[in-house]
């Protein structure tokens, strides 16, 4: 099959990779500390109101109180009064009031989560807004199509409902998306019933972001095979696809000892995607640097000189680079401002050709992108919507030795790799294993109150012993499998030394 999605969901670090035409086009890694609450719905309580900023602070039972602006209240949205913007938030909400809210943006080190009371219930074809009071259609369609869908949706929604029509709806029949609309209405009705019976604050709905993301890939690609190492995950996708007859996907459960990403050579692709230099097929190369402010990409001719004249050599190299850049942006999951320093082109038509090629590559990208254009210095400016950490931000951390000028693998990345290796090396011959590592890797591996250590020891039927060593860089090494008493004695001797 031309499309495959490899899902590694058995361990704490969840990962999936998309393979198109035998090439890895996307890698998503979700570590526990990065799991987002965006999309989660809570029944909360108004703890305080700040008239100066027209906002309320809501206790949702997790971390800092959430921030809810007046404009995100249905009571404000629905009021037909031209003067409503001049009214204080206290007109719409009161201290102590129970309120259903949804997380729009995660909590940070300095701020609580950003909330909205205009709830969105996500479907595969539609997004249902019980009190949204507007209709929007995917921007990936022409204006005629969008106008037709707005007219169609208006016939089925009831005031004050709102609806966002996703691209996937365009391939569905009217009965299919009508059924989904009714299903989303029922989901919201169930949330209201939960809110009436649960203690405040409480979680009403938790968004399974990884499962949703994989299913969106299935809708985008339309057909292929899913290969995964978690039966529950696979079964949920199989159930979900039953309401999408136009999709054609097969499902395969992977239960070999070797980690699924290693078996399908995805781990090697991850290492390539973390490298600073990317070689092109003609000997030219890209130099990619990720900074806090932006992504910079420099195109170099390298070993390629070409047999044509210099201008054509430059154009050919830049076209190859544009295609590779489109792939790398998706693979590395870069977002924000991106500056590309193509090899200098004096001819305007050449610049336009390179821009066109890059634009075509970006059409394959489900993330919103925008090419601004070339600056007077010949730098191409573009943006790509940032919705999560890049691959490098997820897996790497600033090097403590060179004070951040280099990047090394983080303790979390190493701890999750150690977990996968132990699953692969599972053996009934021994009842213990000795692991040498730094303190930070051990802490990440074991979890709070040793909860993950205990869980793994239960699953693996093996005691895990740690010899902690000091090092400037996080590291681990599986030193020896053996009998628990023997390895414990060896560990005591090493501590005595």
N, C-alpha and C positions, 0 to 999 in steps of 0.2 A: 504494500500500500504506500501511497505517496506521502500520507500524513500519519504521524504517530505522536502520542503524548505519553511520556514516561513519568509515572508518579511514584515518588518515594515518600510515603506517609507513615511508615511503620514506627519511626523513632521521633524524638521530640522536635528535631529540625525537619520541617516539611519542605519538600522540593518537587518541582515538576519541570520538565523540559519538553519543548515542542520541536519535532523533527519534520522538516518539509523537504521532499525530494532528496532524502538521505543526508541533509545538512541540518545541524542544530540552529534554529532561528531564534529561540527564546529560552532563557533559564530563569526561573523564579525560585528564590530561597526565602523561607519564612522561619526565623528563629523565634523561640518563645518570648524573648524580651521585646520583640518587634511586632507581636500580634496586635493588630489595631482594634480599637473599639468602635471605629467609624461604622455607622449603620446599626449599632446596637440600640435597642429601645428600652427605656426605663420608666417606671413610675417614680417620680421624684417629689421633693418638697421644697417650696420656695423658702429659703433661709433668710434672705435679705434683698432689699431693693435699693438701687443706687440711681436716684433721679438725675444726677449730673451726667451720667453716661447712658441713661435710658436702658438700663439692664437689670436683670435679676440674677442672683446666684442660687443655684439649685443643688441640693444634696441628692446625688444619685446612688450613694452607697459605695463609691469607689474613688479613693484618693481625694484630690481637691474638689471643691464645689464647682459645678459647671457654670459657664457664662451664657446667659440667654438674653439676646437683645430684643427690645420691644418689637422690631419689625419681623421677628421670627415667631410671633404669636398669632394664631388663627383669628383671635378676637380683634386684633389690629388689622390684619389683612382683609377681613370681611366687612369692616366698617365703611359704609359709603358716606364719608364726610370729608370734604376738601381740607378741613382744618385738623384732621387726625394726627398729622405730623407734629402739630404744636402741643398735643396732649401728652402729659407725663405717663410713664409706664405704669404708675399706680392706678390709672384708670382701667388697665387691662388685666392686672394680676395683683394679688395681695400676699403678704407674708403669711406663711403657714399653709398656703393652698397646695393641694395635691395636683400634680401636672404630669402628663405623659410627654416625654422628650426623647429626642434621638441625637446621637453624637454625630456632629459634622466634621470635627477635627479633634485629634487626640490631645490629651494632656501633655504638656511639656514640663521642663524643669522649673519654669517660672509661672506658667498659667495652667488653670484647670481646663477641662475639655470645652470646646465650643459646641453649643447645643442649639437645636431648633425644636419648636413645638409643632411645626408643619411637617408631619410625618410622611416619609416615603417608604412604600412597601415594594421591594424589588421583585420583578418577575423576569422571565427570560425574554419576553417580547415587549412588556410594558413596565412602567413604573407608576404605581398607583398612589395618588396623593389624596387621602380622604377629605382633607380640607384645603387643598392646594388652589382651587378656583382658577386654573388655567390649563391650556393644552399646548404642549410643545412636541415637535417632531424631530427626529435625528437629523443633524446637519449634514449627514453623509448621503443626502438625497437632494434632488433638484427642487426648485420652488413649486413646480406643478404638483409633484408627488406629495410634498409637504402640505400643500393647500387641500388636496383631496383627502389626506388622512385627518387633518384638523376637522374637516366637514363631517367625515365618517364618525370620528370620536365624539363629536358634539351630540350625535344622535343617541349615544349610549350612556353618557355620564349624567349624574344628577347633581344639582347645586348642593353643597359647595365643592364637589369633587374636582380633582385635577388629574391629568394624565400626561405622561411622557411616552411617546411612541418610539421604541428602539428600532434599530436597523433590522433586527431579526424578525420583526412583525411583517416586513415587506414580503417575506417568502411564505407567510402563513395564510391560511384561509380565514374568512371572517368568523366562522364558528370556533376555530382554534383560539383566536385572540379574544373573542367574547367569553369563552370558557375560562381563559386565564384571568380576565378582568373579574369575573365572578369569584374565582378562587382567591384573588388578592383581597377582594371585599370581605370574604369569609375570614381570611387571615387577620385583617384589622378588627373585625367583629370579635374574634377570639382574644385579641390583645386587650380590648376593652373589658371583656369578661374577666380576664386575669387581673387587670388593674383594679377591678372592683373587689376582689377577694384577697389580693396579696398585701403583705405589710409594706409600708413605705419607709425607706426607699427599697426598690427591688428591680432586678433585671427581668424584663418581659420577653425580650427576643434577642438572641445572640447571632450575629451575622457570621456564617461560615465562609470567610473570604477566600480561602484556598479552593474549596469545592466550587464556589461561584465562579472564580477565575478560570478554573479548568473547564467548566461547562461553557463559559463564554467563548473559550478557544474552540470548543466543539461546534458551537453555533457558527463561529466565523469560518472555520475550515470545512464544515458540512459533512465530511466523511473521513474515515481512517480507523485507527485502532488505539485503544487505551490499554496500556500495560502498567499494572500497579501492584504494590506489595502489601496493600491493606484491603482486606475483603470488605469491610464495612464501607470504605470510601468507594470502592468499585460498585458495590450493590446500590448505593445511593445515586450514583451517576446512571446506572442501568434503569432505576425507577424513574429518574428525572427525564430520560430521553423518550419514555413511552408516550409522552404528550407532544412529541415533536416528530411526526412520521416522515417529514422531509429530510431528517438527519439519518445518516447511515454509518453507524459506528459499531465495531466489534470490541469485546472486552476480554482481557486475558489476565489471570492472576499469576503473579510471579512469586514463587516460593523457594528459590534457590538460596544457598548459603551466602554466596557473594552478593554484596549490596547491588541493588538494581542499577544505580548510576554507574558503578564500576563495570558491570556486565555489559551495559550499552555504551560504554566509553564516554559518558557525559562528564565524569570527573576530569578527564583530560581537557575537554572543551572549557570547563570552568577555569582551569589553570591558564589556558590560552587567553580567555576573556579578561584575565587580570593583568596581562602583560601590557607594558607601555608601548611596545612597538608591534605593529601589525604589518606583515609582509604581503604585498600584492603579487599577483601571478606573474607580472612582467619584471620583477626585481625591484620595483619602487616600494615605498613603505609609508605608513602613517605613524606619527608620534602622538599619542593621546595622553593628555594630562588632565586630571580631575582636581579642581581647587574648590574652596568653599564658595567662591563667587560664580564660577562658570566652568565649562568644559572647553578646553582648547585642543584643536586637532591640526597638526602640521603635516602637509603632504610633501614628500621628498622623492626625487627621481631615483635615488639610490644607485643600483647596478644597471638601471635601464637607460640606454642612450638612444635607442631606436635607429631605424634605417632611413626614416624620412627626414624632412627638415626639422629644425628645432621647434618651430611653432606647432607642428603636427604631433611631435613627440610629447610636448607639454599637454596638448589637448587630450591625447590618448591616455596619458597618465592620470590627468584630472578626472576623466570620465570613469576610469577604473576605480579611482579613489572615491568618487561620489557614490558608486554602487556599494563599495565596501563600507563606507561611512553609514549608509542607511541600515546595513546589517548590524554593524557594531553598536549603533545607538539602541537598537532593540535588544541585542544580546546582553549588553552591559546595563541596560535599563537606565540610561542617563536621562536627566530631566533638567529643566531650567534653561539658562542662556548658554548657547553653544556657538563658538567662534571657529571657523574653518579657514586656515591659511593655505589655499590652493597655490600651486606653482603659478607664478605671475603670468597672466594672459593679457596681452595688449589689445587684442581684437575683441570688440564688444560681442560679436556673434558667438565667439568661443565661450565667453562667460555665460551667455544665455543658454548655450547648449549644455554646459555643465550644470547650470541651475535646473534645467528641464529634467536631466537625468536624475538628479537628486530628488526632485519633486516626485518623479515616477516611483522611485524607491520608497519614498515616505508614504505613498498611497497604500502600501502594504502594511503600514504600521497602524495598529488599532488606536494608539495614543494620539492625542491632538498635537499636531506640529504646525509650525508657521515659519516660512522662509522670509526674512525681512529684505535681504538683498546684499549686494556688495557695497562695502564702504569705499571712500576715495582711496584708501590704502590697499584695496583688493581683498579685504577680509570678508568672507561671507558670514552674515549674522543670521541665526535662526533660533527658535525656541522649541522645546518639547515639554509638554505638560508633565510636571513631577507629581506623582501620587504616592511614591514610596521611596525608600532608600535604593541607591544603585547597588549593583552586585558587589562592587568594591567596598562601599560603605557598610554593607551587611557583613562581609567576610573579613575585612582587614581593619587594622587600627594603626594610629601613628606609632612609629618606632620610638621607644623611650630613650634609645642610645643617641640617635641623631636628632632628637627633639622634634620629630614630626616631618622631617624632610624626606623620609622614606616610609614605606608601609610594610607591616608584617601581619601575619595571620593573628586574629584576636583569640583570647582564651576561649570565648564561646565557640568559635569555629573549630578549634582543636578539640574541645570537649565533646562536641557533637560527632566529630570524625572518630574519636576514640569509642564512642558508644556504637557507631556503625561497625567498627572493626571488631569489637567484642561479639556482636551478633554474628558476624561472618566466621569468627574463630571458635564458635560454640562447640564444646566437646564434652562428652560424657565421661571421658577418661580421668579428668581432674576436677577437684572441687574448689580450686582457688586460682587466682592469678595475681601476680605482683606487677604493679604499674609504677613507673618512675615519672614524675611530672613536677611542674611548678605549682605553687600554692593557688594561683589564680585559676589554672586549669582544673585543679581538684575541686575548688569551690563551685565553679560553673557546672562541673560534671555531677557533683553530689546533690546540689540544690539546697534550698532552705531546709534546715532540720534533717538533712540527709535523705529527704523524701525520694529523690530520683535514684540515689544509691540503693536504697532498700528495694525500690521497685525493680531495678535491674537485677539485683542479686536473687530476687524471687523468680524472675523470668528465666534467668540464665542458670539457675540452680548452682550458683558458684559465689564464693566470697571474694570480694575485690579488696586487695590490700594496696596501700599507697605509700611510696617512699618519696617524700617531698624534697626537692632540691632547689637551691637558689640559682636563678639565671636572669640575665637582663631581658631575655625574650621568653614568652610563654612556650612551653614544649611538653611533650609526653613521649614515653616509650613503653611498650608492653615488654617487660623484661623476662617473665617466666610464668609458665603454667605448672601446677604441681599440687601436692597435698597441702591442705590448709596449715597443718601443724609445722610442716617443713618450711613453708614460705614465711610463716609468722616468726619462726626462729631466725630465719635469715634476715628478716626485717629488724628484729631486736638487735642482732649483731651489728647491722649497718648503723643503727641509731647509737650504739655504744661507741662505735668508731668516731 
